[in-house]
């Protein structure tokens, strides 16, 4: 039997028993997935008999996970770590915290999950029959970013094993100590809209524009050059966005579009509010890049893409992050008064070879931030349905190759979903969805 030091003695044989129970794992809102229902099958091993004062070891073996690893991502060797809780009942009450090593074989897509055994210890402090019942458990995956899944029983679970404890001199009610730490890993990730630097020039032309938020941006309509004016500050306008899964449902921000005339074209700089959101995950430098389609109106038609640099510093979970300034070049395609308004905002998240684009479309109407007196240029925007004069070359400039933010169409939901899973926003493991902190609404203004 187990002695007071917790050593297993040959005199007390171990017992093992299986127990199955319905399990629900809640995916993060950012994943766009419904709650997952499945069956978890656990085998518990513990001594059949022990004495008061003994410390016994309990082993939790996951015989069958509630689901397979989905057809999305191959899990690397030694990236999975489970933790869980056992309920103590009968002659004692309390819990036993269970923990397993980060140890697993490579787990291919669409194959059965293989989780390492978890262990915990319990000090016996009262004579009688003590029952041990599996309860909630957590699965942590360390790559591509650390993510946790929390799964809970959806029915009354039957005890897995019963330990007969004989009187050895103990008298208290206990049975609550645990021999392991609780849930491993950090919660996290997912995809925020980030970047910590502002005003960086990714474009092939200048940093663009004056500082944002002029008082009367939409009326500062410089002529095509006759007046000699080169800087055209836009006004700050409120914009509401609706994002495609796995992005947030709705976000709001203040946006300012500034322009600097250079020849017949304009270098654009787009600014958004500071501290637009709290980062839902710890993400490395270079993981997040924003872009926006600037909608043309009035005399000109089409759109111009502006892009921002990736976050220069790592993003801490729960800390406010800023979207960097986005830059691009607008080449007019028509002469007259042309307006520039915020359009679809896209957040590009890159983790290793995995990339996800989250488009956030403008909800409702938006007021133009800037009006310009334009003169048509060869190869200008008018008549283009999407990219206007930028073509991916001029407006996006040097940023087009620096992460290549994809077109902002939200229809590519398959890519979004798969890439979201790869990014760790919704990786299923053993019937569990690795949960990130939900997106916070964009907040604050410059």
DRENROLUM-703587 format. One record per residue (C-alpha): residue number from 1; residue in one letter; x, y negated, z negated. Coordinates in nm, 3 decimals, decimal comma, padded with zeros to 5 digits. Last residue first. Layout:
BEGIN
  resi  resn     east    north       up
   NUM     A        X        Y        Z
...
***
This chain:
BEGIN
  resi  resn     east    north       up
   446     X  -00,618  -05,993   03,070
   445     X  -00,932  -05,818   02,973
   444     X  -01,025  -05,547   02,729
   443     X  -01,167  -05,203   02,781
   442     X  -01,183  -04,911   03,017
   441     X  -01,404  -04,650   02,863
   440     X  -01,221  -04,374   02,687
   439     X  -01,161  -04,048   02,868
   438     X  -01,228  -03,735   02,667
   437     X  -00,947  -03,574   02,464
   436     X  -00,836  -03,267   02,649
   435     X  -00,965  -02,918   02,603
   434     X  -00,818  -02,604   02,743
   433     X  -01,119  -02,406   02,853
   432     X  -01,153  -02,070   02,686
   431     X  -01,293  -01,745   02,814
   430     X  -00,957  -01,580   02,787
   429     X  -00,780  -01,878   02,932
   428     X  -00,944  -02,132   03,155
   427     X  -00,741  -02,436   03,252
   426     X  -00,947  -02,753   03,268
   425     X  -00,750  -03,072   03,256
   424     X  -00,418  -02,897   03,262
   423     X  -00,288  -03,054   03,579
   422     X  -00,341  -02,723   03,753
   421     X  -00,707  -02,731   03,659
   420     X  -00,745  -03,085   03,787
   419     X  -00,567  -02,979   04,103
   418     X  -00,821  -02,707   04,162
   417     X  -01,116  -02,931   04,083
   416     X  -00,994  -03,229   04,281
   415     X  -00,895  -03,015   04,577
   414     X  -01,237  -02,856   04,584
   413     X  -01,408  -03,190   04,527
   412     X  -01,271  -03,341   04,845
   411     X  -01,582  -03,555   04,892
   410     X  -01,459  -03,835   04,672
   409     X  -01,293  -04,018   04,961
   408     X  -01,007  -04,230   04,831
   407     X  -00,747  -04,144   05,089
   406     X  -00,436  -04,003   04,925
   405     X  -00,187  -04,184   04,714
   404     X   00,143  -04,106   04,883
   403     X   00,361  -04,065   04,579
   402     X   00,633  -04,307   04,669
   401     X   00,602  -04,259   05,041
   400     X   00,321  -04,507   05,082
   399     X   00,470  -04,730   04,817
   398     X   00,724  -04,889   05,046
   397     X   00,452  -05,066   05,235
   396     X   00,103  -04,977   05,126
   395     X  -00,014  -05,267   05,332
   394     X   00,222  -05,224   05,624
   393     X   00,241  -04,850   05,669
   392     X  -00,064  -04,672   05,550
   391     X  -00,254  -04,839   05,838
   390     X  -00,239  -05,167   05,653
   389     X  -00,431  -05,374   05,901
   388     X  -00,765  -05,222   05,811
   387     X  -00,740  -04,891   05,632
   386     X  -01,097  -04,772   05,637
   385     X  -01,342  -04,851   05,911
   384     X  -01,112  -05,056   06,130
   383     X  -01,296  -05,302   06,352
   382     X  -01,125  -05,607   06,207
   381     X  -00,802  -05,518   06,026
   380     X  -00,528  -05,661   06,245
   379     X  -00,332  -05,493   06,523
   378     X  -00,251  -05,830   06,681
   377     X  -00,341  -06,099   06,432
   376     X  -00,671  -06,285   06,390
   375     X  -00,646  -06,612   06,198
   374     X  -00,781  -06,620   05,844
   373     X  -00,932  -06,883   05,620
   372     X  -00,926  -06,686   05,295
   371     X  -01,180  -06,599   05,026
   370     X  -01,080  -06,416   04,706
   369     X  -01,236  -06,220   04,422
   368     X  -01,548  -06,120   04,610
   367     X  -01,840  -06,043   04,376
   366     X  -01,924  -05,675   04,324
   365     X  -02,245  -05,487   04,389
   364     X  -02,347  -05,158   04,232
   363     X  -02,098  -04,897   04,119
   362     X  -01,756  -04,925   04,281
   361     X  -01,608  -04,582   04,347
   360     X  -01,355  -04,411   04,123
   359     X  -01,141  -04,162   04,313
   358     X  -00,933  -03,911   04,115
   357     X  -00,641  -03,777   04,314
   356     X  -00,467  -03,470   04,174
   355     X  -00,113  -03,351   04,226
   354     X   00,079  -03,036   04,137
   353     X   00,440  -02,990   04,243
   352     X   00,570  -03,119   03,910
   351     X   00,289  -03,302   03,741
   350     X   00,146  -03,577   03,962
   349     X  -00,162  -03,781   03,875
   348     X  -00,294  -04,028   04,134
   347     X  -00,569  -04,261   04,013
   346     X  -00,786  -04,408   04,288
   345     X  -00,990  -04,729   04,266
   344     X  -01,253  -04,776   04,535
   343     X  -01,318  -05,139   04,625
   342     X  -01,231  -05,477   04,476
   341     X  -01,340  -05,765   04,705
   340     X  -01,158  -05,972   04,969
   339     X  -01,351  -06,229   05,172
   338     X  -01,277  -06,360   05,522
   337     X  -01,358  -06,713   05,643
   336     X  -01,275  -06,738   06,011
   335     X  -01,054  -06,558   06,259
   334     X  -01,057  -06,180   06,282
   333     X  -00,819  -05,885   06,238
   332     X  -00,628  -06,026   05,945
   331     X  -00,308  -05,847   05,836
   330     X  -00,331  -05,773   05,463
   329     X  -00,017  -05,638   05,298
   328     X  -00,003  -05,432   04,978
   327     X   00,047  -05,455   04,604
   326     X  -00,097  -05,304   04,288
   325     X  -00,013  -05,450   03,949
   324     X   00,041  -05,183   03,686
   323     X  -00,255  -05,023   03,509
   322     X  -00,209  -05,067   03,137
   321     X  -00,203  -04,802   02,866
   320     X  -00,349  -04,796   02,516
   319     X  -00,212  -04,519   02,289
   318     X  -00,417  -04,206   02,211
   317     X  -00,158  -03,967   02,348
   316     X   00,169  -04,138   02,425
   315     X   00,255  -04,226   02,782
   314     X   00,613  -04,175   02,897
   313     X   00,776  -04,488   03,043
   312     X   00,794  -04,622   03,398
   311     X   00,433  -04,541   03,485
   310     X   00,414  -04,492   03,860
   309     X   00,418  -04,797   04,085
   308     X   00,102  -04,960   04,220
   307     X  -00,076  -04,933   04,552
   306     X  -00,286  -05,161   04,772
   305     X  -00,500  -05,030   05,057
   304     X  -00,674  -05,277   05,286
   303     X  -01,032  -05,235   05,403
   302     X  -01,248  -05,285   05,709
   301     X  -01,410  -05,602   05,842
   300     X  -01,312  -05,965   05,894
   299     X  -01,532  -06,272   05,932
   298     X  -01,711  -06,228   05,602
   297     X  -01,602  -05,908   05,433
   296     X  -01,294  -05,700   05,361
   295     X  -01,295  -05,433   05,089
   294     X  -00,969  -05,381   04,901
   293     X  -00,905  -05,007   04,866
   292     X  -00,724  -04,947   04,538
   291     X  -00,422  -04,750   04,422
   290     X  -00,298  -04,626   04,086
   289     X   00,002  -04,408   04,000
   288     X   00,042  -04,175   03,701
   287     X   00,302  -03,905   03,627
   286     X   00,622  -04,106   03,676
   285     X   00,716  -04,105   03,310
   284     X   00,583  -03,803   03,127
   283     X   00,229  -03,763   02,994
   282     X   00,107  -03,725   02,636
   281     X  -00,266  -03,693   02,672
   280     X  -00,593  -03,885   02,649
   279     X  -00,416  -04,217   02,715
   278     X  -00,629  -04,493   02,570
   277     X  -00,784  -04,713   02,835
   276     X  -00,761  -05,046   03,015
   275     X  -00,500  -05,183   02,779
   274     X  -00,459  -05,484   03,004
   273     X  -00,728  -05,564   03,259
   272     X  -00,659  -05,525   03,630
   271     X  -00,434  -05,713   03,872
   270     X  -00,419  -05,687   04,250
   269     X  -00,129  -05,846   04,440
   268     X  -00,169  -05,903   04,813
   267     X   00,097  -06,015   05,061
   266     X  -00,088  -06,198   05,335
   265     X  -00,028  -06,188   05,710
   264     X   00,006  -06,455   05,986
   263     X   00,347  -06,567   05,868
   262     X   00,372  -06,485   05,502
   261     X   00,077  -06,606   05,296
   260     X   00,064  -06,503   04,931
   259     X  -00,259  -06,346   04,805
   258     X  -00,417  -06,278   04,466
   257     X  -00,693  -06,029   04,388
   256     X  -00,818  -06,020   04,026
   255     X  -01,000  -05,729   03,862
   254     X  -01,177  -05,707   03,525
   253     X  -01,256  -05,351   03,422
   252     X  -01,534  -05,100   03,372
   251     X  -01,539  -04,720   03,364
   250     X  -01,808  -04,460   03,425
   249     X  -01,802  -04,078   03,430
   248     X  -01,435  -04,031   03,349
   247     X  -01,226  -03,836   03,599
   246     X  -01,232  -03,462   03,661
   245     X  -01,472  -03,520   03,825
   244     X  -01,542  -03,814   04,057
   243     X  -01,542  -04,160   03,904
   242     X  -01,812  -04,427   03,882
   241     X  -01,665  -04,778   03,866
   240     X  -01,798  -05,108   03,729
   239     X  -01,620  -05,427   03,834
   238     X  -01,605  -05,766   03,664
   237     X  -01,439  -06,043   03,866
   236     X  -01,132  -06,254   03,795
   235     X  -01,083  -06,527   04,055
   234     X  -00,826  -06,515   04,330
   233     X  -00,504  -06,713   04,357
   232     X  -00,401  -06,819   04,710
   231     X  -00,032  -06,909   04,745
   230     X   00,099  -07,023   05,084
   229     X  -00,060  -07,363   05,146
   228     X   00,086  -07,546   05,444
   227     X  -00,244  -07,708   05,530
   226     X  -00,245  -07,574   05,885
   225     X  -00,147  -07,228   05,778
   224     X  -00,453  -07,019   05,843
   223     X  -00,644  -07,246   05,615
   222     X  -00,649  -07,188   05,244
   221     X  -00,970  -07,070   05,092
   220     X  -00,950  -07,143   04,723
   219     X  -01,323  -07,094   04,684
   218     X  -01,323  -06,734   04,573
   217     X  -01,043  -06,796   04,329
   216     X  -01,203  -07,075   04,130
   215     X  -01,058  -07,044   03,781
   214     X  -00,748  -06,853   03,886
   213     X  -00,717  -06,509   03,739
   212     X  -00,388  -06,365   03,837
   211     X  -00,037  -06,495   03,851
   210     X   00,060  -06,606   04,194
   209     X   00,059  -06,381   04,489
   208     X   00,268  -06,102   04,617
   207     X   00,564  -05,913   04,495
   206     X   00,691  -05,962   04,847
   205     X   00,668  -05,731   05,144
   204     X   00,755  -05,363   05,169
   203     X   00,521  -05,292   04,885
   202     X   00,613  -05,138   04,554
   201     X   00,649  -05,466   04,376
   200     X   00,627  -05,431   04,000
   199     X   00,387  -05,674   03,837
   198     X   00,297  -05,465   03,540
   197     X   00,468  -05,182   03,366
   196     X   00,290  -04,932   03,150
   195     X   00,122  -04,713   03,401
   194     X  -00,199  -04,542   03,353
   193     X  -00,524  -04,409   03,462
   192     X  -00,578  -04,104   03,261
   191     X  -00,566  -03,749   03,354
   190     X  -00,563  -03,492   03,143
   189     X  -00,420  -03,415   02,885
   188     X  -00,429  -03,263   02,585
   187     X  -00,460  -03,146   02,259
   186     X  -00,127  -03,064   02,113
   185     X   00,003  -02,722   02,050
   184     X  -00,058  -02,471   01,781
   183     X  -00,366  -02,422   01,575
   182     X  -00,299  -02,344   01,213
   181     X   00,009  -02,231   01,032
   180     X   00,043  -01,885   00,902
   179     X   00,039  -01,693   00,582
   178     X  -00,295  -01,788   00,446
   177     X  -00,433  -01,812   00,098
   176     X  -00,805  -01,784   00,043
   175     X  -00,867  -01,468  -00,153
   174     X  -00,954  -01,629  -00,479
   173     X  -01,196  -01,550  -00,759
   172     X  -00,947  -01,517  -01,039
   171     X  -00,887  -01,216  -01,266
   170     X  -00,584  -01,013  -01,165
   169     X  -00,473  -00,719  -01,375
   168     X  -00,437  -00,445  -01,117
   167     X  -00,800  -00,370  -01,059
   166     X  -00,861  -00,191  -00,732
   165     X  -00,915  -00,365  -00,400
   164     X  -01,093  -00,172  -00,123
   163     X  -01,020  -00,358   00,201
   162     X  -01,297  -00,379   00,460
   161     X  -01,231  -00,432   00,831
   160     X  -01,387  -00,606   01,129
   159     X  -01,684  -00,768   00,961
   158     X  -01,980  -00,831   01,195
   157     X  -02,004  -01,164   01,372
   156     X  -02,326  -01,364   01,355
   155     X  -02,371  -01,512   01,701
   154     X  -02,226  -01,793   01,913
   153     X  -01,868  -01,751   01,791
   152     X  -01,635  -02,048   01,851
   151     X  -01,366  -02,132   02,105
   150     X  -01,111  -02,414   02,091
   149     X  -00,873  -02,446   02,383
   148     X  -00,552  -02,646   02,357
   147     X  -00,327  -02,801   02,618
   146     X   00,047  -02,875   02,637
   145     X   00,146  -02,985   02,984
   144     X   00,244  -02,779   03,290
   143     X   00,286  -02,577   03,074
   142     X   00,257  -02,524   02,697
   141     X  -00,068  -02,329   02,682
   140     X  -00,241  -02,322   02,344
   139     X  -00,528  -02,089   02,262
   138     X  -00,755  -02,153   01,965
   137     X  -00,979  -01,921   01,765
   136     X  -01,306  -01,932   01,577
   135     X  -01,412  -01,639   01,356
   134     X  -01,303  -01,278   01,312
   133     X  -01,440  -01,112   00,996
   132     X  -01,246  -00,967   00,700
   131     X  -01,435  -00,792   00,419
   130     X  -01,319  -00,751   00,059
   129     X  -01,446  -00,462  -00,150
   128     X  -01,389  -00,504  -00,522
   127     X  -01,114  -00,622  -00,755
   126     X  -01,011  -00,987  -00,753
   125     X  -00,696  -01,179  -00,664
   124     X  -00,579  -01,026  -00,339
   123     X  -00,327  -01,246  -00,159
   122     X  -00,397  -01,265   00,214
   121     X  -00,147  -01,278   00,499
   120     X  -00,175  -01,365   00,868
   119     X  -00,082  -01,218   01,205
   118     X  -00,181  -01,282   01,566
   117     X  -00,116  -01,037   01,850
   116     X  -00,003  -01,178   02,185
   115     X  -00,263  -01,264   02,450
   114     X  -00,291  -01,094   02,790
   113     X  -00,562  -01,243   03,010
   112     X  -00,698  -01,026   03,288
   111     X  -00,628  -01,137   03,644
   110     X  -00,773  -01,398   03,877
   109     X  -00,448  -01,597   03,895
   108     X  -00,140  -01,416   03,779
   107     X  -00,040  -01,393   03,411
   106     X   00,336  -01,374   03,359
   105     X   00,393  -01,170   03,043
   104     X   00,306  -01,330   02,710
   103     X   00,478  -01,470   02,403
   102     X   00,429  -01,794   02,221
   101     X   00,401  -01,611   01,891
   100     X   00,069  -01,543   01,718
    99     X  -00,101  -01,717   01,429
    98     X  -00,384  -01,631   01,193
    97     X  -00,520  -01,847   00,912
    96     X  -00,707  -01,643   00,653
    95     X  -01,027  -01,790   00,514
    94     X  -01,213  -01,803   00,184
    93     X  -01,435  -01,587  -00,031
    92     X  -01,373  -01,282  -00,244
    91     X  -01,566  -00,969  -00,351
    90     X  -01,747  -00,953  -00,018
    89     X  -01,620  -01,209   00,232
    88     X  -01,304  -01,351   00,386
    87     X  -01,348  -01,525   00,721
    86     X  -01,063  -01,487   00,968
    85     X  -00,932  -01,787   01,161
    84     X  -00,737  -01,819   01,483
    83     X  -00,415  -01,910   01,660
    82     X  -00,302  -01,811   02,008
    81     X   00,019  -01,912   02,196
    80     X   00,055  -01,889   02,575
    79     X   00,362  -02,014   02,768
    78     X   00,588  -01,710   02,729
    77     X   00,593  -01,606   03,096
    76     X   00,433  -01,848   03,335
    75     X   00,061  -01,880   03,401
    74     X  -00,042  -01,855   03,766
    73     X  -00,301  -02,122   03,840
    72     X  -00,635  -02,144   04,017
    71     X  -00,811  -01,811   04,067
    70     X  -00,931  -01,797   03,710
    69     X  -00,741  -01,622   03,426
    68     X  -00,997  -01,363   03,337
    67     X  -01,276  -01,418   03,092
    66     X  -01,388  -01,348   02,736
    65     X  -01,059  -01,187   02,643
    64     X  -01,044  -00,817   02,571
    63     X  -00,838  -00,637   02,310
    62     X  -00,730  -00,952   02,129
    61     X  -00,527  -00,804   01,844
    60     X  -00,559  -00,965   01,502
    59     X  -00,316  -00,825   01,242
    58     X  -00,364  -00,860   00,865
    57     X  -00,082  -00,852   00,612
    56     X  -00,152  -00,791   00,245
    55     X  -00,034  -00,974  -00,063
    54     X  -00,095  -00,761  -00,372
    53     X  -00,207  -00,915  -00,700
    52     X  -00,518  -00,701  -00,733
    51     X  -00,441  -00,366  -00,578
    50     X  -00,468  -00,236  -00,222
    49     X  -00,673   00,000  -00,009
    48     X  -00,762   00,034   00,359
    47     X  -00,464  -00,179   00,459
    46     X  -00,530  -00,417   00,751
    45     X  -00,569  -00,400   01,132
    44     X  -00,828  -00,602   01,321
    43     X  -00,917  -00,529   01,683
    42     X  -01,092  -00,814   01,863
    41     X  -01,328  -00,820   02,161
    40     X  -01,439  -01,165   02,278
    39     X  -01,750  -01,191   02,492
    38     X  -01,821  -01,485   02,723
    37     X  -02,003  -01,816   02,764
    36     X  -01,835  -02,117   02,922
    35     X  -01,978  -02,466   02,880
    34     X  -02,019  -02,643   03,212
    33     X  -01,724  -02,777   03,411
    32     X  -01,672  -03,142   03,510
    31     X  -01,317  -03,121   03,381
    30     X  -01,315  -03,471   03,230
    29     X  -01,601  -03,377   02,999
    28     X  -01,366  -03,126   02,836
    27     X  -01,467  -02,761   02,856
    26     X  -01,659  -02,609   02,564
    25     X  -01,583  -02,245   02,487
    24     X  -01,867  -02,030   02,365
    23     X  -01,817  -01,677   02,234
    22     X  -02,039  -01,374   02,196
    21     X  -01,893  -01,114   01,961
    20     X  -01,706  -00,786   01,968
    19     X  -01,547  -00,600   01,675
    18     X  -01,284  -00,329   01,683
    17     X  -01,144  -00,149   01,378
    16     X  -00,800  -00,062   01,249
    15     X  -00,706   00,086   00,912
    14     X  -00,362   00,092   00,756
    13     X  -00,255   00,379   00,533
    12     X  -00,163   00,303   00,171
    11     X   00,113   00,521   00,026
    10     X   00,354   00,423   00,304
     9     X   00,409   00,079   00,151
     8     X   00,363  -00,238   00,350
     7     X   00,558  -00,528   00,202
     6     X   00,353  -00,834   00,098
     5     X   00,570  -00,929  -00,195
     4     X   00,299  -00,822  -00,436
     3     X   00,302  -00,476  -00,279
     2     X   00,102  -00,362   00,015
     1     X   00,000   00,000   00,000
***
